[in-house]
Amino acid sequence: MPKLTKRAIDALQPDAKDFFVWDSQISGFGVRVMPSGAKTYQAQYRKSGRTRRVSLGRHGKITVDEARKLAKDVMGQVAMGDNPAEDIAQLRRAPTIAALCDRFFKEHALERCKPTTQKEYRRALNIFIKPAIGGFKIIDVERKDIAALHHKYRHIPYQANRTLQVLSKMFNMAEIWGFRADGSNPCRHVPKYREQKRERYLSQYELQQLGQTLATVEQDGSESAFVVAAFRLLILTGCRLKEIQTLQWAFITDAGMELPDTKTGARRIPLPAAARAVLSALPRTYGNPYVIEGKLADSHITDLQHPWRRIRELAGIPDVRIHDLRHTYASNAVSSGMPIQMVGRLLGHTQIQTTMRYAHLADDPVRRAAEENAARLNALVGVPQPVQPLRVVR
């Protein structure tokens, strides 16, 4: 076997089949000559009784000395117990982020998530994740790639943070499925952007205006009885929109509304007398199981957003969302002195942190109680009121 040099390799002529010429200095280092005339440097070794080869580069693209150095590196890895050829093969077979997105949605989102969550996941996957890193190999994605994607959408911080959450969950599943090593989630330590939480509560005057508007549109027939009932139930129960929209008569019992499936699982929601009065006034169509009937037979109403826009304009509250009715229910409960834990149970929160956004409203009853208590004590003690402003005497 001659020592491989540029001149020696240039002189090699192709044959009908590919053949190898090995170097005399480094065992396992050689050049492969293809029938097409292409020549590639190779590193060959044996591992577990099998002959393995690693392609180092094409002659003309890299020099002989560069290829010889790469061959030494490969042989050094083999001596340390590694298998470079298998590592390269696994890398080539490794799926891309686009493939991971598809599997994640099919095997996780569709099987374990609510339809609304599935919709959010699909949007994040198709609009934000696939276009940015869909072509990356799963094992190649690093924290800097995730940070760059997150930073790209800094102008929409809410969406940037939701996309980061989807990515984090997806890479956790990649570890479970064996595509990445345990604890290698590249989303770790990528800080979220600050989000401006919107807290909109209806005042007593706004609630009165809304109540009068609901009565008006019900009487003149501009909105159906089911639409009006839906909003009244949202105000009186603090339920989520879907919970009222898909409510069935079979779920209503003496104990309240027994909902088999909500955002936080099955739960029982109390039905106060005012809410039961709303239900008792509703017409029922034989064969339709839903309380808030839709236009089609045996269906529930699917669109309450358009009626709400009309109603809120008439009520003079154009900035109020449907979900703000739930916020209003919670704020009134907290302001009346109800413990935060009890409010959380009424709203169906699984974590007290979710309910704590209303904690500052509890200051109102405390402040009123302090005023009332001080007034009673003052009536006994008789603290005199200053007639003139206090003067500073030097």
SVG drawing of the C-alpha trace seen along z (x, -y; Angstrom):
<svg xmlns="http://www.w3.org/2000/svg" viewBox="-91 -79 95 89">
<polyline fill="none" stroke="black" stroke-width="0.4" points="0.0,0.0 1.6,-3.3 1.5,-6.5 -1.5,-8.5 -0.5,-11.8 -2.3,-14.2 -0.2,-13.0 -0.9,-9.4 -4.6,-9.9 -4.9,-12.1 -3.2,-9.2 -5.9,-6.7 -8.2,-5.7 -11.8,-4.6 -12.9,-1.0 -16.2,0.7 -16.6,1.1 -15.6,-1.1 -12.3,-0.2 -10.3,-1.3 -6.6,-2.3 -5.3,-2.3 -2.6,-4.5 0.6,-2.9 1.0,-5.2 -2.4,-5.2 -4.3,-1.9 -7.8,-2.2 -7.2,-5.5 -7.8,-5.3 -9.5,-6.7 -12.5,-5.2 -12.6,-5.5 -16.1,-5.4 -16.8,-4.3 -17.9,-7.9 -14.4,-9.0 -15.4,-10.6 -12.8,-10.0 -13.7,-10.2 -11.5,-9.8 -12.5,-7.0 -11.8,-5.9 -12.5,-2.2 -12.5,-0.3 -14.1,2.8 -16.7,2.5 -18.6,5.4 -17.4,7.8 -18.5,5.5 -16.6,3.4 -17.7,-0.3 -16.6,-3.2 -16.9,-6.9 -16.7,-9.2 -14.3,-12.1 -14.7,-14.3 -14.3,-14.4 -10.8,-14.6 -10.4,-18.1 -12.7,-19.6 -10.3,-18.7 -6.6,-17.9 -4.9,-14.6 -3.4,-16.1 -6.8,-17.3 -8.3,-13.9 -5.5,-12.2 -6.1,-14.4 -9.8,-13.6 -9.0,-9.9 -6.8,-10.1 -9.7,-11.8 -12.1,-9.0 -9.6,-6.3 -9.2,-8.1 -13.0,-8.0 -13.0,-4.3 -10.2,-3.7 -12.3,-5.5 -15.2,-3.1 -17.3,-5.3 -18.8,-4.3 -18.6,-7.3 -20.2,-5.6 -23.3,-4.7 -23.5,-8.2 -23.5,-9.6 -26.1,-7.1 -28.4,-8.0 -28.0,-11.6 -29.0,-11.1 -32.0,-9.0 -33.0,-11.5 -36.4,-13.1 -36.8,-16.8 -38.7,-19.3 -41.4,-19.3 -41.9,-15.5 -41.8,-16.0 -44.5,-18.6 -46.8,-16.2 -46.3,-13.4 -46.7,-15.7 -50.0,-16.9 -51.3,-13.5 -50.2,-11.5 -50.3,-14.1 -52.6,-17.0 -55.4,-15.0 -55.4,-12.4 -54.9,-14.5 -55.9,-18.1 -59.3,-19.9 -60.4,-21.1 -59.5,-24.8 -56.0,-23.7 -55.6,-21.6 -56.5,-24.7 -53.9,-26.8 -51.3,-24.1 -52.0,-23.7 -51.7,-27.5 -48.3,-27.6 -46.9,-24.6 -48.0,-25.7 -47.5,-29.4 -44.6,-30.0 -42.6,-26.8 -42.4,-24.9 -41.5,-27.9 -38.7,-28.8 -37.0,-25.5 -39.0,-22.8 -36.0,-21.7 -33.7,-21.3 -32.9,-17.8 -34.4,-17.3 -31.0,-16.5 -29.4,-19.6 -31.7,-22.2 -30.0,-24.3 -31.1,-26.8 -29.9,-29.7 -32.2,-28.5 -35.2,-28.6 -34.1,-31.9 -33.9,-33.4 -37.3,-32.1 -38.8,-33.5 -37.1,-36.9 -38.4,-37.1 -41.9,-37.5 -41.1,-39.9 -43.5,-42.4 -46.4,-40.0 -45.2,-38.8 -48.3,-36.7 -47.9,-34.7 -44.2,-34.4 -44.7,-32.9 -47.4,-30.5 -45.2,-29.3 -42.4,-28.7 -44.7,-26.7 -45.7,-24.5 -42.0,-24.0 -41.1,-23.1 -43.9,-20.5 -42.9,-19.1 -39.3,-18.7 -40.4,-16.9 -42.2,-14.4 -39.2,-14.1 -37.2,-12.9 -39.9,-10.4 -39.9,-9.1 -36.1,-8.7 -35.2,-11.5 -33.2,-13.5 -31.3,-12.7 -33.1,-13.2 -32.9,-16.7 -31.8,-18.2 -34.9,-20.4 -33.5,-23.5 -36.4,-25.6 -35.0,-25.5 -33.9,-28.9 -35.3,-30.9 -37.1,-33.7 -40.6,-34.6 -41.7,-38.1 -43.7,-40.2 -47.4,-40.1 -49.9,-42.8 -52.7,-41.1 -56.1,-42.6 -58.4,-43.0 -61.8,-44.5 -64.7,-44.4 -68.1,-45.8 -69.2,-48.5 -72.6,-48.4 -73.8,-51.0 -72.5,-49.0 -74.1,-45.8 -77.4,-47.7 -77.0,-49.0 -76.3,-45.5 -79.2,-44.0 -81.6,-46.6 -80.2,-46.0 -80.7,-42.2 -84.3,-42.8 -84.8,-45.2 -83.4,-42.8 -85.4,-40.0 -88.6,-41.9 -88.2,-43.3 -87.0,-40.0 -83.7,-41.3 -81.9,-38.6 -83.2,-35.1 -84.2,-33.9 -81.3,-31.5 -78.7,-34.2 -80.1,-36.4 -80.2,-33.4 -76.6,-32.4 -75.3,-35.9 -77.5,-35.9 -76.1,-32.5 -72.5,-33.6 -73.1,-36.6 -74.8,-34.6 -72.6,-31.6 -69.1,-32.8 -68.9,-29.9 -66.6,-29.7 -68.2,-30.4 -68.0,-26.8 -69.5,-25.5 -72.7,-27.4 -72.6,-27.1 -72.6,-23.3 -74.7,-22.9 -77.2,-20.0 -80.4,-19.6 -79.2,-16.2 -76.3,-18.0 -78.7,-20.0 -79.5,-18.4 -80.7,-19.4 -77.1,-19.9 -76.3,-22.3 -74.7,-21.7 -72.8,-18.4 -70.5,-19.0 -68.7,-15.8 -65.9,-17.6 -64.5,-21.1 -61.2,-22.8 -60.1,-21.4 -62.0,-18.1 -65.4,-17.1 -66.9,-19.6 -70.1,-20.6 -71.2,-24.2 -73.7,-25.7 -77.0,-26.9 -78.4,-29.9 -82.1,-30.6 -81.6,-33.4 -79.9,-31.1 -82.5,-28.4 -85.2,-31.1 -83.4,-31.8 -83.4,-28.1 -87.1,-27.6 -88.1,-30.4 -86.4,-28.8 -88.4,-26.8 -87.3,-23.3 -87.4,-21.5 -88.1,-17.8 -85.1,-15.7 -82.6,-18.6 -80.4,-17.9 -78.9,-21.4 -80.0,-24.3 -78.8,-27.0 -80.2,-25.7 -78.7,-26.5 -80.4,-27.1 -79.9,-23.5 -81.9,-20.6 -80.3,-18.8 -77.5,-21.4 -76.2,-24.1 -75.5,-27.7 -72.1,-28.0 -71.6,-31.8 -72.2,-34.1 -69.5,-36.6 -71.5,-38.4 -74.6,-38.7 -72.3,-39.9 -70.9,-42.7 -74.4,-44.0 -75.4,-43.8 -72.4,-45.5 -72.7,-48.4 -76.3,-48.9 -75.2,-48.8 -72.4,-51.3 -69.6,-48.9 -67.9,-48.3 -64.5,-47.2 -66.0,-44.4 -65.3,-40.8 -67.5,-37.9 -64.7,-36.5 -64.9,-39.8 -68.3,-38.6 -66.4,-35.9 -63.9,-38.4 -66.8,-40.5 -68.3,-37.5 -65.0,-36.9 -64.4,-40.5 -67.8,-40.9 -67.3,-37.7 -63.9,-38.9 -65.0,-42.4 -67.9,-41.1 -65.4,-39.5 -65.5,-35.9 -62.2,-34.0 -59.9,-33.6 -60.0,-29.8 -63.8,-29.8 -63.7,-32.0 -61.3,-29.6 -63.6,-26.7 -66.5,-28.6 -64.5,-29.4 -63.1,-25.9 -59.5,-26.9 -57.1,-24.1 -54.3,-26.4 -54.7,-29.1 -52.2,-31.3 -54.8,-31.6 -57.3,-33.1 -54.8,-35.4 -55.1,-37.9 -58.2,-39.1 -56.5,-39.2 -56.1,-43.0 -59.8,-43.4 -60.1,-41.9 -58.7,-45.2 -62.0,-46.9 -64.0,-45.0 -61.0,-45.2 -60.9,-49.0 -64.6,-49.3 -64.4,-47.1 -61.5,-49.3 -63.6,-52.5 -66.7,-51.0 -64.6,-49.7 -62.8,-53.0 -66.1,-54.9 -67.6,-52.8 -64.5,-53.3 -64.5,-57.0 -68.0,-57.2 -66.8,-56.0 -63.5,-57.8 -64.7,-61.0 -61.5,-62.1 -62.0,-65.8 -61.9,-67.0 -59.4,-69.7 -61.1,-73.1 -58.1,-74.8 -55.2,-73.3 -52.2,-72.3 -49.4,-74.8 -45.7,-73.9 -44.2,-75.7 -40.4,-76.2"/>
</svg>
